[in-house]
Amino acid sequence: MTSPSWLTVTQGTAPLLVSIPHTGIDLAGLDSRLISPWLGRRDADWWIDKLYDFAEDLGVTVVHTAISRTVIDVNRDPSGASLYPGQTTTGLCPTETFDGDPLYRKGEEPGPSEIDGRREKFFLPYHAALQAEIDRLHALHGKIVVYDCHSIRSVLPRLFEGKLPVFNLGTNDGKSADPTLQEKVRQILGETGESFVVNGRFKGGWITRHFGQPQNGVHALQMELSNRGYLREPEGKGMPGNWPVPYDAEFAAPIRVTLRKILETAIAWAER
């Protein structure tokens, strides 16, 4: 079966699958309905695909969508239920940004039937690809790790207080991964000297919670990075003149060392 042009699956043989769900900037034809295309792309996980481009060298399988999270967020509960009840968050087909700015021109927001269509066209194929690769790798190894890659601005008062730690590891409060694996990653984070938290504000989205089934040999981690860890992040919420900042490989080099160590550790743990 041929994958749609917006879905990229790079197959490896290591017991690790990397999911990159939020770097997409393809607005799927919504440009004229949005207040601005720039606003529709502002909350992307900028340059995460570049940050982790070493993964393929490790034999890792990578699943990546080019569709913007403004079209549909493939890391939300497909039913539309909140993953963080009582806390502010964005939905399956967001109508506002992380800052609360409206995305759509008045009257152009998607209704239930359009949301259903987007789920069918974009959400389900991404998750089918994840499941197919999980099944393939699980058949090879018996124990595998799913690593879901994310990033977010360091300061977002609407979503959390203060400044977010550089590293935010989520395992759905320990339900999506073996505690030994969680501890190995926590130790790596502790050695960086940077701020970090485990199962803090971000405990893992739908991908981590849905696919993480330690009892069946599938262990899922979500890594949410603060943008300042790998970008020269401007203050404030970013404007068209200063956001996104270009990817700077030299600036990102230190965090890539840590991320590579995490992926190598996950592979070694699963192989053991």
Secondary structure as UniProt FT lines:
FT   TURN            5..6
FT   STRAND          7..10
FT   STRAND          16..20
FT   TURN            28..29
FT   HELIX           31..33
FT   HELIX           37..41
FT   TURN            42..43
FT   TURN            46..47
FT   HELIX           48..51
FT   TURN            52..54
FT   HELIX           55..58
FT   STRAND          61..65
FT   TURN            69..71
FT   TURN            74..75
FT   TURN            78..79
FT   TURN            85..86
FT   TURN            98..99
FT   TURN            106..107
FT   HELIX           112..118
FT   HELIX           119..123
FT   HELIX           124..141
FT   STRAND          144..152
FT   TURN            157..159
FT   STRAND          167..170
FT   TURN            172..175
FT   HELIX           179..191
FT   STRAND          196..198
FT   HELIX           206..211
FT   HELIX           214..216
FT   STRAND          218..226
FT   HELIX           227..229
FT   TURN            240..242
FT   HELIX           249..271
//
